[in-house]
């Protein structure tokens, strides 16, 4: 029997400051790509908004804002990443801010195969934060201001022979906290989910009840739990550290279909994690415990798509209690 083992890498990035040039950031990414390729990886997963700082933490207008968006992919500023990956025969996932030809703005990611062909595109669905800035906040979370809700759903993509025809899906940051996203991918037979994130090391919506340790725990928790419940590998990759005084968690990890962490980051800096992903390990869960065709009861799940917010049950009357 042919084995379906894909050697893949999580390319965690340390902070990218506002003052950093695109050339400097791209050089770091090229270095991470080279490290991964040297260790035999055929797929490298980079973080969300990998080419820039996490700009939604500031109120920015006009041309200064447009600077952070990519109007095509690839483009001259990022072409060296595509070129080097093609020479190395390594594909990658990368997140970036997308500005379409008709003026739409999305928090986007793409999968690029080892031949340099874009295999798939995803636009972030679960946008956190607010449209208007909070007057009392040192740092904002303005993704709802700078991006439109993703309009591509959660598509799965069938890779080519270099990636053993893996069924692959993508998420971006906050998406990983929502089980619906994972289940939609799971219902397409996904064997590997690639996730990039820039998650604050504090409560980005205000308050003091969350710190870096708790938010890192939550990041790891949702990846492990949902990888298990959908019998899929997951590669979850951070941009981490202090960006202009604003902390981002690390916690990059590769998780197997049993929900076990295979390898995880030790730092908040540029770091490459490599693991061999046995895609057929997904079969245990997909064919038994999470055999969706045999066990799911979608007729009982109507509220999931009929309702966005919570509607609590009415209080029982005294007569009903008797």
KEFIVO-108602 format. One line per 5 residues: number of its first residue (from 1); their letters; for each residue x negated, y negated, z negated of C-alpha. Coordinates in nm, 2 decimals. Layout:
BEGIN
NUM> a> X/Y/Z  ...
# end
This chain:
BEGIN
1> xxxxx> 0.00/0.00/0.00  -0.13/-0.34/0.09  -0.20/-0.57/-0.20  -0.06/-0.92/-0.21  -0.30/-1.10/-0.43
6> xxxxx> -0.35/-1.48/-0.37  -0.63/-1.65/-0.54  -0.51/-2.00/-0.63  -0.63/-2.30/-0.82  -0.48/-2.57/-1.04
11> xxxxx> -0.68/-2.89/-0.98  -0.61/-3.10/-1.28  -0.71/-3.46/-1.25  -0.82/-3.70/-1.52  -0.69/-4.05/-1.52
16> xxxxx> -0.68/-4.28/-1.22  -0.70/-4.64/-1.32  -0.53/-4.93/-1.15  -0.87/-5.07/-1.05  -0.99/-4.74/-0.89
21> xxxxx> -1.03/-4.75/-0.51  -0.85/-4.50/-0.29  -1.20/-4.38/-0.17  -1.31/-4.31/-0.53  -0.99/-4.11/-0.61
26> xxxxx> -1.01/-3.91/-0.28  -1.38/-3.83/-0.35  -1.27/-3.67/-0.68  -1.00/-3.47/-0.50  -1.25/-3.35/-0.25
31> xxxxx> -1.48/-3.24/-0.53  -1.20/-3.04/-0.69  -1.12/-2.88/-0.36  -1.48/-2.78/-0.31  -1.50/-2.63/-0.66
36> xxxxx> -1.19/-2.43/-0.60  -1.30/-2.31/-0.26  -1.64/-2.21/-0.40  -1.45/-1.99/-0.65  -1.26/-1.82/-0.37
41> xxxxx> -0.92/-2.00/-0.40  -0.70/-2.02/-0.09  -0.45/-2.25/-0.24  -0.52/-2.57/-0.45  -0.24/-2.75/-0.64
46> xxxxx> -0.30/-3.11/-0.71  -0.08/-3.33/-0.94  0.21/-3.56/-0.88  0.12/-3.90/-0.73  -0.23/-3.77/-0.69
51> xxxxx> -0.37/-4.06/-0.48  -0.29/-4.34/-0.72  -0.23/-4.43/-1.08  0.12/-4.37/-1.22  0.25/-4.71/-1.10
56> xxxxx> 0.61/-4.67/-1.23  0.49/-4.77/-1.57  0.46/-5.13/-1.45  0.71/-5.38/-1.29  0.56/-5.44/-0.94
61> xxxxx> 0.71/-5.62/-0.65  0.65/-5.68/-0.27  0.33/-5.60/-0.10  0.16/-5.50/-0.43  0.42/-5.22/-0.46
66> xxxxx> 0.39/-5.11/-0.10  0.02/-5.05/-0.16  0.11/-4.74/-0.36  0.31/-4.56/-0.08  0.21/-4.34/0.20
71> xxxxx> 0.39/-4.43/0.53  0.27/-4.11/0.70  0.11/-3.79/0.59  -0.16/-3.74/0.67  -0.28/-4.09/0.73
76> xxxxx> -0.64/-4.23/0.78  -0.68/-4.29/0.40  -0.62/-3.92/0.31  -0.73/-3.75/0.64  -1.06/-3.64/0.49
81> xxxxx> -0.87/-3.42/0.24  -0.69/-3.25/0.53  -1.01/-3.22/0.73  -1.22/-3.07/0.46  -0.94/-2.83/0.36
86> xxxxx> -0.91/-2.71/0.72  -1.29/-2.64/0.74  -1.28/-2.45/0.41  -0.97/-2.26/0.51  -0.79/-2.37/0.20
91> xxxxx> -0.44/-2.50/0.17  -0.30/-2.73/-0.09  0.00/-2.89/-0.26  -0.02/-3.26/-0.33  0.22/-3.52/-0.46
96> xxxxx> 0.25/-3.88/-0.34  0.48/-4.18/-0.30  0.65/-4.16/0.04  0.78/-4.46/0.24  0.97/-4.34/0.54
101> xxxxx> 1.00/-4.51/0.87  1.35/-4.63/0.79  1.24/-4.77/0.45  1.34/-4.50/0.21  1.11/-4.43/-0.08
106> xxxxx> 1.07/-4.09/-0.25  0.85/-3.92/-0.50  0.73/-3.65/-0.26  0.51/-3.34/-0.24  0.40/-3.13/0.05
111> xxxxx> 0.25/-2.78/0.10  -0.03/-2.76/0.36  -0.16/-2.43/0.47  -0.52/-2.34/0.54  -0.49/-2.44/0.91
116> xxxxx> -0.39/-2.79/0.80  -0.02/-2.75/0.90  0.25/-2.89/0.67  0.44/-2.59/0.56  0.71/-2.77/0.36
121> xxxxx> 0.81/-3.10/0.20  1.00/-3.17/-0.12  1.14/-3.49/-0.27  1.19/-3.52/-0.64  1.55/-3.48/-0.75
126> xxxxx> 1.54/-3.54/-1.13  1.41/-3.90/-1.16  1.36/-4.01/-1.52  1.35/-4.36/-1.66  1.56/-4.66/-1.55
131> xxxxx> 1.61/-4.92/-1.27  1.57/-5.22/-1.49  1.27/-5.27/-1.72  1.31/-5.25/-2.09  1.23/-5.58/-2.25
136> xxxxx> 1.06/-5.44/-2.56  0.85/-5.17/-2.39  0.47/-5.19/-2.35  0.49/-4.95/-2.06  0.79/-4.89/-1.84
141> xxxxx> 0.93/-4.58/-1.68  1.08/-4.72/-1.35  1.10/-4.42/-1.12  1.47/-4.49/-1.07  1.37/-4.84/-0.94
146> xxxxx> 1.09/-4.73/-0.71  1.23/-4.40/-0.57  1.55/-4.27/-0.43  1.69/-3.93/-0.55  1.55/-3.65/-0.34
151> xxxxx> 1.77/-3.55/-0.05  1.62/-3.22/0.06  1.75/-3.00/-0.23  1.51/-2.73/-0.35  1.40/-2.55/-0.04
156> xxxxx> 1.18/-2.24/-0.04  0.92/-2.17/0.23  0.78/-1.85/0.37  0.40/-1.88/0.39  0.18/-1.72/0.66
161> xxxxx> -0.04/-1.41/0.63  -0.33/-1.60/0.46  -0.10/-1.65/0.16  0.05/-1.30/0.20  0.38/-1.44/0.33
166> xxxxx> 0.46/-1.56/-0.02  0.80/-1.73/-0.08  0.70/-2.06/-0.22  0.89/-2.36/-0.38  0.79/-2.70/-0.51
171> xxxxx> 0.90/-2.92/-0.80  0.77/-3.25/-0.93  0.72/-3.34/-1.30  1.07/-3.39/-1.46  1.22/-3.12/-1.23
176> xxxxx> 1.04/-2.85/-1.43  1.25/-2.94/-1.74  1.58/-2.85/-1.56  1.67/-2.48/-1.53  1.90/-2.55/-1.23
181> xxxxx> 1.60/-2.64/-1.02  1.42/-2.31/-1.10  1.74/-2.10/-1.05  1.81/-2.25/-0.70  1.45/-2.15/-0.61
186> xxxxx> 1.50/-1.81/-0.78  1.81/-1.75/-0.57  1.59/-1.78/-0.26  1.35/-1.52/-0.39  1.07/-1.76/-0.48
191> xxxxx> 0.75/-1.59/-0.59  0.54/-1.90/-0.66  0.65/-2.25/-0.77  0.40/-2.53/-0.74  0.44/-2.83/-0.98
196> xxxxx> 0.25/-3.15/-1.02  0.32/-3.39/-1.30  0.22/-3.72/-1.47  0.39/-3.69/-1.81  0.35/-3.95/-2.08
201> xxxxx> 0.17/-3.86/-2.40  0.45/-4.06/-2.58  0.82/-4.10/-2.55  0.85/-4.29/-2.22  1.21/-4.39/-2.31
206> xxxxx> 1.12/-4.55/-2.64  1.10/-4.42/-2.99  0.84/-4.24/-3.20  0.98/-3.88/-3.23  0.76/-3.74/-2.95
211> xxxxx> 0.38/-3.73/-2.94  0.12/-3.58/-2.71  0.12/-3.25/-2.88  0.50/-3.20/-2.87  0.52/-3.32/-2.51
216> xxxxx> 0.24/-3.08/-2.41  0.43/-2.80/-2.59  0.75/-2.88/-2.40  0.56/-2.89/-2.07  0.42/-2.54/-2.13
221> xxxxx> 0.74/-2.40/-2.27  0.96/-2.48/-1.97  0.70/-2.34/-1.73  0.67/-2.01/-1.92  1.04/-1.97/-1.99
226> xxxxx> 1.16/-2.05/-1.64  0.88/-1.85/-1.47  1.00/-1.55/-1.67  1.38/-1.61/-1.61  1.32/-1.63/-1.24
231> xxxxx> 1.04/-1.37/-1.21  0.80/-1.60/-1.04  0.44/-1.73/-1.07  0.41/-2.09/-1.15  0.12/-2.33/-1.12
236> xxxxx> 0.18/-2.65/-1.32  -0.08/-2.93/-1.28  -0.13/-3.26/-1.47  -0.28/-3.59/-1.41  -0.41/-3.64/-1.76
241> xxxxx> -0.59/-3.88/-2.00  -0.58/-4.26/-2.06  -0.47/-4.46/-1.76  -0.52/-4.83/-1.84  -0.44/-4.75/-2.20
246> xxxxx> -0.13/-4.54/-2.13  -0.18/-4.17/-2.23  -0.08/-3.88/-2.00  -0.07/-3.52/-2.13  -0.28/-3.24/-1.99
251> xxxxx> -0.17/-2.88/-2.03  -0.22/-2.76/-1.68  -0.16/-2.39/-1.65  -0.10/-2.09/-1.43  0.18/-1.87/-1.56
256> xxxxx> 0.27/-1.52/-1.45  0.62/-1.38/-1.38  0.64/-1.24/-1.73  0.60/-1.59/-1.87  0.24/-1.54/-1.98
261> xxxxx> -0.02/-1.80/-1.95  -0.30/-1.66/-1.74  -0.53/-1.97/-1.76  -0.49/-2.32/-1.90  -0.68/-2.65/-1.91
266> xxxxx> -0.91/-2.73/-2.20  -0.96/-3.10/-2.13  -0.79/-3.42/-2.02  -1.03/-3.46/-1.73  -1.09/-3.33/-1.38
271> xxxxx> -1.08/-2.95/-1.42  -1.03/-2.65/-1.19  -0.84/-2.34/-1.31  -0.85/-2.03/-1.09  -0.65/-1.71/-1.11
276> xxxxx> -0.56/-1.42/-0.89  -0.18/-1.41/-0.84  -0.04/-1.06/-0.77  0.28/-1.16/-0.59  0.42/-0.81/-0.63
281> xxxxx> 0.42/-0.86/-1.00  0.74/-1.05/-0.94  0.92/-0.73/-0.84  0.97/-0.61/-1.20  1.18/-0.90/-1.30
286> xxxxx> 1.35/-0.95/-0.96  1.46/-0.59/-0.93  1.55/-0.52/-1.30  1.62/-0.78/-1.57  1.68/-1.07/-1.33
291> xxxxx> 1.84/-0.87/-1.04  2.07/-1.16/-0.96  2.29/-0.97/-0.71  2.36/-0.71/-0.98  2.41/-0.92/-1.28
296> xxxxx> 2.49/-1.29/-1.21  2.85/-1.41/-1.25  2.87/-1.74/-1.06  3.24/-1.76/-1.10  3.18/-1.83/-1.47
301> xxxxx> 2.93/-2.11/-1.41  3.15/-2.36/-1.24  3.08/-2.64/-1.49  2.71/-2.65/-1.37  2.81/-2.80/-1.04
306> xxxxx> 3.14/-2.97/-1.13  3.01/-3.18/-1.41  2.70/-3.40/-1.47  2.76/-3.52/-1.83  2.89/-3.36/-2.14
311> xxxxx> 3.26/-3.34/-2.22  3.31/-3.21/-2.57  3.60/-2.98/-2.67  3.89/-3.16/-2.85  3.91/-3.12/-3.22
316> xxxxx> 4.15/-2.85/-3.35  4.47/-2.97/-3.51  4.57/-2.86/-3.86  4.84/-2.64/-3.72  4.59/-2.47/-3.49
321> xx> 4.35/-2.40/-3.78  4.64/-2.24/-3.97
# end
